[in-house]
Amino acid sequence: MGDNPLIKLDELTKPATVLVEKISEAIGGMFKPWQIVRVAKAEAAADRIRAESNIQITDLQQRAMRRFLVEEGKKQANIEEITTKALPLLSEESKPQDVSDDWITNFFDKCRIVSDSEMQQLWSRILAGEANNPGRFSRQTVNLLSNLERGQAELFENLCGFGWKYGGYSPVLFPLVCDVRDAVYSERGIFYGGLLDLESLGLVKVDLYKGFTLRNQPERVTAAYFGTAIELTLSSNQREYFGVGQAVLTQAGQELAQVCAPKRVEGLLEYAIKHWNEEKMMPRTSEQGPRPSSS
């Protein structure tokens, strides 16, 4: 454990120290150096036990033991890597002591098999986000993330790049999906089949026929996209049923969107303005608005 930075508690910030200790308590002291036995040490200890106790172990059992030690070593490395990546993301106001032990146990039960660096980064943002604001991420979202492949995560992040925020609904993110056959979507890998895949995972809801609407809107609605705000003027019918596109994020999708790092889609601003002009909403650029998502 000597190469693990997590044991150097005197070099960590207070929130980071509390989080490490919290994790140690919740999942059995897995970060305490005197409780962690590396694979090589564990094998040596097992050899001594066998010799001292004259235990007869078959070749099959020995292979099973070695496999178990290797697998657990990999899982331990994943746990430590995700935690290490989460520590710099903690705010000074972080409250890791308020994170539920059950939440932490479930979190590491799901992420311990994740070895992909990009996916580990996503998991670390979830961990830091929960520590910064306990209760921010549900166990359902954590469980959903455990079923997410890297390609699906990239697709979801691309979809969030189309996200707008509307008036009083901020920070809720609404991806503007008008027609997936248009180049602005297909050029970025957004296709009907991919949206259905994300829907099956529980991240989005899709309706290519009727689309989704917001009810009872004011006459003027501000739509914000990566620092640019567009003011829309709605007719009486549009105020009753303001269309936001053919896909919306579920609650789990909204939670996950908070830790994604989507990129601004070139041409989407012009595409959206053209769409709203066709809907006779008279879009015009106004003051700066918030980014569509935050880590």
N, C-alpha and C positions, 0 to 999 in steps of 0.2 A: 504493500500500500504506500510505499515510500514515494512513488511517482505520482500519486494522486493529489492534486492541489486542494481537494476538498478538506483534507485533514489539517491544513494550515489555517485554522480558524482565526488566529491572531492577525492574519493578513486580510481578512474579509471585512466588509462593512457589517454593521449590526444586523440589518435585515437579512443579509446573506448568511450570516452565522446562525440566526434564528431559523432560517429555512432549512439549512443543513441539519441542524439539531432536530427540527420538526420531522424531517424525512427519516432521520435515524430512529426516532421514537416510533414512527408510524409503521415502518417496514422492517423493524427488528434490528436496529442498530447497524444497518448495512454500510454506513460511512464511518463507523468507529474503527480505527486502525487495529485495535486489539481484538476486534470481533471478526475481521475479514481475513480469510485465508486464501491466498492466491493458489492457482491450480497446482503449481509446482510444490508449494509447501503442503497443500492438501494431499497430494500424492505421496510425498515423503512421510507425512503423518500416518497415512493409511498403511504404508509399508511397515512402519514401526509397529503399528497396532497388530497387523497380521503376524509379524514375527514374534512379538511378545505373547500373543494369545494363542499361537499355533493354530490359527484359523485356516481351514482349507477352503480356498476360493477357486472356483473353476475358471478356465480361460474365458468362458462366456460371461461370467460375473465380472471379471476384471475388465473386459472390454466395455461392459455396460457402465462400470464405475468410471472408467476413463471418459466415455462419451458424456456421462452426466457432468463430470467436472469441467470438461471443455465447454459444454453448453451453458453451464452456470457461469463460467468465466466470461463468456461472450455477453450474456444477459447483464452481468454485473458491470461490464465495460460500457454497455449501452446506457444503463441507469446513470452511471457517473458522468458520461459524456453529455447527456441531456441536461442533467442538473448543472454541470459546469457552464454550459451555454446559457442557462437561465439566469445565473447569478448576476451578470452585468446588466440584465434587463430590469432588475428590481429598482423601484423608486425609493427615495428616502422615506416616503410615507407608507411603504409596503407593510402589510400586516400578516406575515406568514404564520404567526402564532394563532390566527383566527381561522386558518384553513382546516377543514374537517380531516381527521385522521382517516376516516373511511374514504374520503375523496382522494387523498394521497395514495392510500393502499390500492384503490382501483386504478388510479392513474399509472402507477408504476407496474401494476400487473399487466396493463395493456401495452405500455411503451417499451418494456424490457426486451422485446424481440426486434425492435426497430434499429437497424444498423446503418441505413442510408443517411448520409450527412444532411441532405436537404430536408428530409422528413424529421430528423432529430431536431433541426432548427425550428420547425413548426411546433413540435412537441414542447420544446423549451419555451417558446413564446406563450403557449397555453399555461405551462407551469408558472412562469413569471407573472402572467396576467392574472391568474387566480391568486397568487401571493399578494399582488398589488391591490387587488380588489376581491376579497373572498366572496364566493358565490357568483362570480362573473360567468363561470363556465359550468354547465350542468354535467352530471355524470353521463347523461345521454349523449352529449356532444363528444365527450372523451371516448365513449364506447364506439360512436360512429367513426371517429378519427382512426380508431384501431383497424377498421376495415378499409381505409382509404389507401389506394395504391398511389405511387408517386405521379403517374400520368394523370390520374383523376384529380389529385391535388393541384397539379399544374393547370388543368382545365378549369377547375373551380377558381383558381387565382386569376386566370385569364378572363373568366366571366365577371369577376369582381372589378376588373379594369373597365367594364362598361357601366359601373354603378354610379347612380346619381342619388342625391339626397334632396327631399322635397320639404320645404317649409318647416312646419312644426313637427314633422316626422323624424327629423335628425335625432340620433345618428343612424336610423334605419337606412339600409342601403337597398336601392332598387336598380338592378341591372336593366338597362334599356335594350330590350330585345324586340325589334319590330318585325324583321323578316330574316331568318337565318340564311336565306338564299342570297342575301346581299353580300357583296365582297367584304365590307367592313367586318363581318362576322367570320366568314369562311377563311379569310386570310389569317385569322388568329385562332383557327381550330375550333370555332364554335359552330357545331352542327346539331341537327335535331337529335341524332342518335346519342351524342355526347350529353346533351341536356337530359335525355331520358335516363342515361346512366347515373347522372347526378341526382335525378329525381328518385331513382331506385335506392340510392344511398340515404335519402332523407335530407338532402341539402337544399333542394329547390323543388318548386312546383311549376309545372309547365302546362300551358293551354294555348295552342297555336291557333285556335279558332275564335274564342271570345276574348282571350287575354285577361288581364287583371286590372281592377280599377280601385281608386280611392274615393270614398263617398264624402259628400257634403264639404266641398272645398270652398275657400274664399274666391273672390273674383280674380285676385292676383296671387300666383304661386311662384315662389322662387325655387329654381332647380339649380343645385350646385354640383360642380364637377371639377375636381383637382384645382381648386382656387378660383375657378371662373363661375360666376353666378348668372343665370339667365332668368329674367322675369317673364312669366307667361300670363296672358290675359284669357280667362276662361269664359265661355258662353254659359248660359244658365244650365244647359244640358251637361256641359263638360264639368261644371261645378258639382253636379249631382253624381256624375260618373267620370272621374278623371282617369284616363287610361295610362297605365305605367308600363305596359309591355306584355310580352307573352311568357315571361318567367319571373318568379319572385323567390326570394330566399326564405326558407323555413326558419324557425327559431334557432335550430342548430346551425343552419347556414349563416344566420346573422352573427352568431357567436364566433364561428370560425372565421368569418370575414374580418373580424376585429384584429386578427393576428396575421392575416395575409399581407403581402406586400405587392399589390397590383400595380401595373404600370399604366400610365396614361395612354389611351389608344389614339394614335394619330388619325385624324379625320373624323373622329366620333363627334366632336363638337359641331362641326359643319353638318354632319349627317343628322344630328339631333335637331339643329336649327331648321334644316330643310323639312324634317318630319313634322315639327311643330308648326311651321309655316303652312304646310299642306292641311294641317288640322285647324288652321286659322286661329292660332293662339297668340299671334303677334309677338314672337320671342324677341327680347332685346337684352343685351348685356348690361348687367348692373354691377354693384359693388362685389368685392372679393367674397367668396364663400368658402366653407370648410372643405378639406380633402374628403373623398368618399369613404376612406377607411383609415384606421390608425392602429399601430402595433401596440 
